[in-house]
Amino acid sequence: MLFGSLFSAYALLRAGSMTWPDQSSIVNVPLASVNTLVLLASSAAMMRAVSRIRANDIGGFRVSLAITTALALVFLVVKSVEYSGELAHGVRPSTSNFVGLYFVMTFLHAVHVAGGALVTGYLAGPGAGMAVHHHGRLVGKAETVALYWYFVDVVWLLMFVTLYLL
């Protein structure tokens, strides 16, 4: 609902605006493209993690989740580099409605990525210990985290198209 309302606000503000900035001249499309590839790779690693835990391969599960976590951290580093560049060029949330929405949407998304990194990191480490006695519960937790992660990735894909390419 949060991201739905933000996308709705974007659509309403853009539709009601007499002028709208050339978004690709404000945001860093190449860095966002790298981040898109990073999140797609993280989803592939998450799929692998789920298939590994279903097969009771705890080692493969842990490695795949560690890769997912590492890619989430790469995403956050690239995003912070992107923000630094924008702020250095005087791009601030108060610059325009578009820039304000851009910062709010991408920051909230980054918070969700950070939360996902914490959970995947936990499941890759101490959380995987429950597999010895509670394999079924760990499978359920992994599937739930995977759904969350895929949702975060889909939201990013929508944001990438909306904020960077339109």
GUDOMAR-577448 format. One record per residue (C-alpha): z, y, x; residue in one letter. Coordinates in nm, 2 decimals. Each point is the difference from the previous one (the first is absolute). Layout:
N
<Z=Z; Y=Y; X=X; res=a>
...
! end
This chain:
166
<Z=0.00; Y=0.00; X=0.00; res=m>
<Z=0.08; Y=0.24; X=0.29; res=l>
<Z=-0.34; Y=-0.04; X=0.16; res=f>
<Z=-0.17; Y=0.00; X=-0.34; res=g>
<Z=0.15; Y=0.33; X=-0.09; res=s>
<Z=-0.11; Y=0.14; X=0.34; res=l>
<Z=-0.35; Y=-0.11; X=-0.04; res=f>
<Z=0.00; Y=0.15; X=-0.35; res=s>
<Z=0.13; Y=0.33; X=0.14; res=a>
<Z=-0.28; Y=-0.01; X=0.26; res=y>
<Z=-0.27; Y=-0.06; X=-0.27; res=a>
<Z=0.13; Y=0.27; X=-0.23; res=l>
<Z=0.04; Y=0.26; X=0.28; res=l>
<Z=-0.34; Y=-0.08; X=0.14; res=r>
<Z=-0.17; Y=0.00; X=-0.34; res=a>
<Z=0.17; Y=0.33; X=-0.10; res=g>
<Z=-0.07; Y=0.18; X=0.33; res=s>
<Z=-0.28; Y=0.25; X=0.02; res=m>
<Z=-0.03; Y=-0.08; X=0.37; res=t>
<Z=0.12; Y=-0.30; X=0.20; res=w>
<Z=0.01; Y=-0.03; X=0.38; res=p>
<Z=-0.23; Y=-0.23; X=0.20; res=d>
<Z=0.27; Y=-0.26; X=0.05; res=q>
<Z=-0.16; Y=-0.17; X=0.30; res=s>
<Z=0.01; Y=0.33; X=0.19; res=s>
<Z=0.38; Y=0.01; X=-0.05; res=i>
<Z=0.11; Y=-0.36; X=0.05; res=v>
<Z=-0.07; Y=-0.23; X=0.29; res=n>
<Z=-0.25; Y=-0.26; X=-0.13; res=v>
<Z=-0.03; Y=-0.19; X=0.32; res=p>
<Z=0.37; Y=-0.06; X=0.03; res=l>
<Z=0.03; Y=-0.09; X=-0.36; res=a>
<Z=-0.29; Y=-0.25; X=0.05; res=s>
<Z=0.20; Y=-0.16; X=0.28; res=v>
<Z=0.30; Y=-0.02; X=-0.22; res=n>
<Z=-0.20; Y=-0.16; X=-0.28; res=t>
<Z=-0.11; Y=-0.27; X=0.24; res=l>
<Z=0.36; Y=-0.04; X=0.12; res=v>
<Z=0.12; Y=-0.06; X=-0.36; res=l>
<Z=-0.28; Y=-0.23; X=-0.08; res=l>
<Z=0.09; Y=-0.21; X=0.31; res=a>
<Z=0.37; Y=0.01; X=-0.10; res=s>
<Z=-0.10; Y=-0.14; X=-0.34; res=s>
<Z=-0.19; Y=-0.28; X=0.17; res=a>
<Z=0.31; Y=-0.08; X=0.21; res=a>
<Z=0.22; Y=0.01; X=-0.31; res=m>
<Z=-0.24; Y=-0.25; X=-0.17; res=m>
<Z=0.03; Y=-0.22; X=0.30; res=r>
<Z=0.38; Y=0.03; X=-0.01; res=a>
<Z=0.01; Y=-0.12; X=-0.36; res=v>
<Z=-0.22; Y=-0.29; X=0.07; res=s>
<Z=0.21; Y=-0.10; X=0.30; res=r>
<Z=0.33; Y=0.01; X=-0.19; res=i>
<Z=-0.15; Y=-0.20; X=-0.28; res=r>
<Z=-0.10; Y=-0.26; X=0.26; res=a>
<Z=0.35; Y=0.01; X=0.14; res=n>
<Z=-0.12; Y=0.13; X=0.33; res=d>
<Z=0.29; Y=0.23; X=0.08; res=i>
<Z=-0.13; Y=0.10; X=0.34; res=g>
<Z=-0.34; Y=0.10; X=-0.14; res=g>
<Z=0.17; Y=0.19; X=-0.28; res=f>
<Z=0.22; Y=0.19; X=0.24; res=r>
<Z=-0.30; Y=0.09; X=0.23; res=v>
<Z=-0.21; Y=0.11; X=-0.29; res=s>
<Z=0.27; Y=0.22; X=-0.15; res=l>
<Z=0.07; Y=0.15; X=0.35; res=a>
<Z=-0.37; Y=0.09; X=0.02; res=i>
<Z=0.03; Y=0.16; X=-0.35; res=t>
<Z=0.30; Y=0.19; X=0.11; res=t>
<Z=-0.16; Y=0.12; X=0.32; res=a>
<Z=-0.31; Y=0.11; X=-0.19; res=l>
<Z=0.22; Y=0.20; X=-0.24; res=a>
<Z=0.16; Y=0.17; X=0.29; res=l>
<Z=-0.35; Y=0.08; X=0.15; res=v>
<Z=-0.09; Y=0.15; X=-0.34; res=f>
<Z=0.30; Y=0.23; X=0.01; res=l>
<Z=-0.06; Y=0.11; X=0.36; res=v>
<Z=-0.37; Y=0.08; X=-0.08; res=v>
<Z=0.12; Y=0.19; X=-0.31; res=k>
<Z=0.25; Y=0.20; X=0.20; res=s>
<Z=-0.28; Y=0.09; X=0.25; res=v>
<Z=-0.22; Y=0.11; X=-0.29; res=e>
<Z=0.28; Y=0.21; X=-0.14; res=y>
<Z=0.07; Y=0.16; X=0.34; res=s>
<Z=-0.36; Y=0.10; X=0.03; res=g>
<Z=-0.02; Y=0.15; X=-0.34; res=e>
<Z=0.33; Y=0.19; X=0.04; res=l>
<Z=-0.12; Y=0.13; X=0.34; res=a>
<Z=-0.31; Y=0.14; X=-0.17; res=h>
<Z=0.21; Y=0.18; X=-0.25; res=g>
<Z=-0.06; Y=-0.24; X=-0.29; res=v>
<Z=0.31; Y=0.01; X=-0.21; res=r>
<Z=0.08; Y=-0.13; X=-0.35; res=p>
<Z=0.00; Y=0.37; X=-0.12; res=s>
<Z=-0.36; Y=0.04; X=0.12; res=t>
<Z=-0.15; Y=-0.12; X=-0.33; res=s>
<Z=0.05; Y=-0.23; X=-0.29; res=n>
<Z=-0.20; Y=-0.26; X=0.18; res=f>
<Z=0.20; Y=0.02; X=0.32; res=v>
<Z=0.32; Y=-0.01; X=-0.19; res=g>
<Z=-0.10; Y=-0.31; X=-0.19; res=l>
<Z=-0.14; Y=-0.16; X=0.32; res=y>
<Z=0.34; Y=0.04; X=0.18; res=f>
<Z=0.20; Y=-0.12; X=-0.29; res=v>
<Z=-0.21; Y=-0.30; X=-0.07; res=m>
<Z=-0.05; Y=-0.11; X=0.36; res=t>
<Z=0.37; Y=0.06; X=0.09; res=f>
<Z=0.12; Y=-0.21; X=-0.30; res=l>
<Z=-0.25; Y=-0.27; X=0.09; res=h>
<Z=0.14; Y=0.01; X=0.36; res=a>
<Z=0.35; Y=-0.04; X=-0.14; res=v>
<Z=-0.12; Y=-0.31; X=-0.18; res=h>
<Z=-0.16; Y=-0.14; X=0.31; res=v>
<Z=0.32; Y=0.06; X=0.19; res=a>
<Z=0.20; Y=-0.19; X=-0.27; res=g>
<Z=-0.25; Y=-0.28; X=0.02; res=g>
<Z=0.03; Y=-0.01; X=0.38; res=a>
<Z=0.38; Y=-0.04; X=-0.03; res=l>
<Z=-0.03; Y=-0.28; X=-0.24; res=v>
<Z=-0.27; Y=-0.19; X=0.18; res=t>
<Z=0.19; Y=0.05; X=0.33; res=g>
<Z=0.31; Y=-0.14; X=-0.16; res=y>
<Z=-0.19; Y=-0.30; X=-0.15; res=l>
<Z=-0.17; Y=-0.07; X=0.34; res=a>
<Z=0.34; Y=0.00; X=0.17; res=g>
<Z=0.34; Y=-0.08; X=-0.16; res=p>
<Z=-0.15; Y=-0.05; X=-0.35; res=g>
<Z=-0.20; Y=-0.30; X=0.12; res=a>
<Z=0.32; Y=-0.18; X=0.08; res=g>
<Z=0.04; Y=-0.08; X=-0.37; res=m>
<Z=-0.30; Y=-0.24; X=0.02; res=a>
<Z=0.22; Y=-0.28; X=0.14; res=v>
<Z=0.20; Y=-0.03; X=-0.33; res=h>
<Z=-0.19; Y=0.21; X=-0.25; res=h>
<Z=-0.37; Y=-0.04; X=0.07; res=h>
<Z=-0.10; Y=0.06; X=-0.36; res=g>
<Z=0.20; Y=0.33; X=-0.01; res=r>
<Z=-0.17; Y=0.12; X=0.32; res=l>
<Z=-0.34; Y=-0.08; X=-0.15; res=v>
<Z=0.09; Y=0.20; X=-0.31; res=g>
<Z=0.12; Y=0.29; X=0.21; res=k>
<Z=-0.31; Y=-0.01; X=0.22; res=a>
<Z=-0.23; Y=0.00; X=-0.30; res=e>
<Z=0.19; Y=0.30; X=-0.15; res=t>
<Z=-0.02; Y=0.20; X=0.32; res=v>
<Z=-0.37; Y=-0.09; X=0.02; res=a>
<Z=-0.06; Y=0.14; X=-0.35; res=l>
<Z=0.17; Y=0.32; X=0.11; res=y>
<Z=-0.20; Y=0.02; X=0.32; res=w>
<Z=-0.33; Y=-0.05; X=-0.18; res=y>
<Z=0.09; Y=0.27; X=-0.25; res=f>
<Z=0.08; Y=0.24; X=0.29; res=v>
<Z=-0.34; Y=-0.08; X=0.15; res=d>
<Z=-0.19; Y=0.05; X=-0.32; res=v>
<Z=0.17; Y=0.33; X=-0.05; res=v>
<Z=-0.11; Y=0.10; X=0.35; res=w>
<Z=-0.36; Y=-0.10; X=-0.07; res=l>
<Z=0.00; Y=0.22; X=-0.32; res=l>
<Z=0.16; Y=0.28; X=0.19; res=m>
<Z=-0.25; Y=-0.03; X=0.29; res=f>
<Z=-0.29; Y=0.03; X=-0.24; res=v>
<Z=0.16; Y=0.28; X=-0.21; res=t>
<Z=0.15; Y=0.21; X=0.28; res=l>
<Z=-0.23; Y=-0.05; X=0.29; res=y>
<Z=-0.35; Y=-0.09; X=-0.14; res=l>
<Z=-0.04; Y=0.19; X=-0.32; res=l>
! end
